[in-house]
Amino acid sequence: MSDGTGRIYRRGNVWWLDYGFRGERYRESSGSHRKGDARALLKKRMEEMGRSQLVGPRAERVTFEDLIQMIEDDYRVNGRKSLPRLKGVLGHLRDYFGLRRAIDITTDRVNAYIRARQEEGAAPGTIQKELAALKRSFNLAIRAGAGNLVAGLESGRL
């Protein structure tokens, strides 16, 4: 299969996608029994590839909790003494972003978070520390190869 092409096929009762991008082959379940849903998802993937911004199924599964785990692990591995402070910062982020997928944390949602924290009376420096932790967690995910989060970041998602 060459780059930028794809097909759908049926496995049992579920429709699947098979496509190539930048020399890598992707197989992804549409999660649906309907052929039209699979076609729509393949079309979405083709559009992402056309913009050279394929996010792909792995990145779409990365959750906010995965990001939090990465930054906490980073602090532990590097012996940072500020881990207790980080946990407080992450608590505010966790309260707001909760169970979201990482890819759903877009610029408008971050701006809404900032607005909500300002309304709560949080100091600008505190909000900045919280955003720095969020940014660090995304950078760790990118470095760990948690899907192609770079595409999401480059397309203005954060």
C-alpha positions as CSV (number, residue, x, y, z in Angstrom):
1,M,0.0,0.0,0.0
2,S,1.4,3.4,-1.0
3,D,1.3,6.5,1.1
4,G,-2.0,8.4,1.0
5,T,-4.1,5.5,0.0
6,G,-6.5,3.4,2.0
7,R,-9.2,0.9,2.0
8,I,-12.0,-0.4,4.2
9,Y,-12.7,-4.1,4.9
10,R,-14.9,-6.2,7.1
11,R,-13.6,-8.3,10.0
12,G,-16.5,-10.2,11.5
13,N,-19.3,-7.7,11.9
14,V,-17.0,-4.6,12.3
15,W,-15.5,-2.5,9.5
16,W,-11.8,-1.8,9.5
17,L,-9.5,0.7,7.8
18,D,-6.1,0.0,6.3
19,Y,-4.0,2.9,5.1
20,G,-0.4,4.0,4.7
21,F,1.3,7.2,5.7
22,R,5.0,8.2,5.6
23,G,6.0,4.6,5.0
24,E,4.0,3.3,8.0
25,R,1.0,1.0,7.7
26,Y,-2.0,1.6,9.9
27,R,-4.9,-0.8,10.6
28,E,-7.7,0.7,12.6
29,S,-11.1,-0.5,13.6
30,S,-13.9,1.9,12.8
31,G,-15.7,0.5,15.8
32,S,-18.9,0.3,13.8
33,H,-21.0,-2.3,12.0
34,R,-21.9,0.3,9.4
35,K,-19.8,0.6,6.2
36,G,-20.7,4.3,6.0
37,D,-19.1,5.0,9.4
38,A,-15.9,3.3,8.2
39,R,-15.9,5.3,5.0
40,A,-16.3,8.5,7.0
41,L,-13.4,7.7,9.3
42,L,-11.2,6.7,6.3
43,K,-12.1,10.0,4.7
44,K,-11.1,11.9,7.9
45,R,-7.8,10.0,8.0
46,M,-7.2,10.9,4.3
47,E,-7.8,14.5,5.0
48,E,-5.4,14.5,7.9
49,M,-2.8,12.9,5.6
50,G,-3.4,15.5,3.0
51,R,-2.6,18.2,5.5
52,S,0.4,16.1,6.7
53,Q,-1.2,16.0,10.1
54,L,-2.3,12.4,10.6
55,V,-3.0,12.0,14.3
56,G,-3.9,8.4,14.1
57,P,-5.5,5.9,16.4
58,R,-2.7,5.7,19.0
59,A,-2.6,9.4,19.7
60,E,-6.4,9.5,19.9
61,R,-6.2,7.0,22.8
62,V,-3.8,9.0,24.9
63,T,-5.8,10.4,27.8
64,F,-5.2,13.3,30.2
65,E,-4.5,10.7,32.9
66,D,-1.7,9.2,30.7
67,L,-0.1,12.7,30.5
68,I,-0.3,13.1,34.2
69,Q,1.3,9.7,34.8
70,M,4.1,10.7,32.4
71,I,5.0,13.9,34.2
72,E,4.7,12.3,37.7
73,D,7.0,9.5,36.5
74,D,9.5,12.0,35.1
75,Y,9.6,13.8,38.5
76,R,10.2,10.6,40.3
77,V,12.8,9.3,38.0
78,N,14.7,12.5,38.1
79,G,14.4,12.8,41.9
80,R,12.7,16.2,41.8
81,K,11.9,17.4,45.3
82,S,9.0,19.5,44.0
83,L,6.8,16.4,43.4
84,P,4.4,17.3,46.2
85,R,4.0,20.8,44.6
86,L,3.4,19.2,41.2
87,K,0.7,17.0,42.7
88,G,-1.2,20.1,43.9
89,V,-0.8,21.7,40.4
90,L,-2.0,18.6,38.7
91,G,-5.0,18.4,41.0
92,H,-6.4,21.6,39.6
93,L,-5.7,20.4,36.0
94,R,-7.3,17.0,36.8
95,D,-10.4,18.6,38.2
96,Y,-10.9,20.5,35.0
97,F,-9.7,18.1,32.3
98,G,-10.6,14.9,34.1
99,L,-11.2,12.0,31.7
100,R,-10.6,13.8,28.4
101,R,-8.4,12.5,25.7
102,A,-5.2,14.5,25.3
103,I,-6.1,15.4,21.7
104,D,-9.3,17.0,23.0
105,I,-7.3,19.5,25.1
106,T,-7.5,22.3,22.5
107,T,-6.5,25.9,22.7
108,D,-10.1,27.0,23.4
109,R,-10.4,24.5,26.3
110,V,-7.1,25.7,27.7
111,N,-8.4,29.3,27.5
112,A,-11.6,28.2,29.2
113,Y,-9.5,26.6,31.9
114,I,-7.5,29.9,32.4
115,R,-10.8,31.8,32.6
116,A,-12.2,29.4,35.2
117,R,-9.1,29.6,37.3
118,Q,-9.1,33.4,37.2
119,E,-12.8,33.4,38.3
120,E,-11.7,31.1,41.2
121,G,-9.2,33.8,42.2
122,A,-6.1,31.9,41.3
123,A,-3.0,34.1,41.0
124,P,-1.5,34.5,37.5
125,G,1.7,32.8,38.6
126,T,-0.2,29.8,39.9
127,I,-2.1,29.5,36.6
128,Q,1.2,29.8,34.7
129,K,2.7,26.9,36.8
130,E,-0.3,24.8,36.0
131,L,0.0,25.5,32.3
132,A,3.7,24.8,32.4
133,A,3.0,21.4,33.9
134,L,0.4,20.7,31.2
135,K,2.9,21.7,28.5
136,R,5.6,19.6,30.0
137,S,3.3,16.6,30.1
138,F,2.6,17.0,26.4
139,N,6.3,17.3,25.6
140,L,7.0,14.1,27.5
141,A,4.3,12.3,25.5
142,I,5.8,13.5,22.3
143,R,9.2,12.4,23.3
144,A,7.8,9.0,24.4
145,G,6.3,8.6,21.0
146,A,2.7,8.4,22.2
147,G,1.3,8.6,18.8
148,N,1.8,11.6,16.6
149,L,0.8,14.3,19.1
150,V,3.1,16.7,17.2
151,A,0.6,16.9,14.5
152,G,-2.1,17.9,17.0
153,L,0.2,20.5,18.5
154,E,1.2,21.9,15.2
155,S,-2.4,22.2,14.0
156,G,-3.1,24.6,16.9
157,R,-4.6,22.1,19.4
158,L,-2.4,23.4,22.2
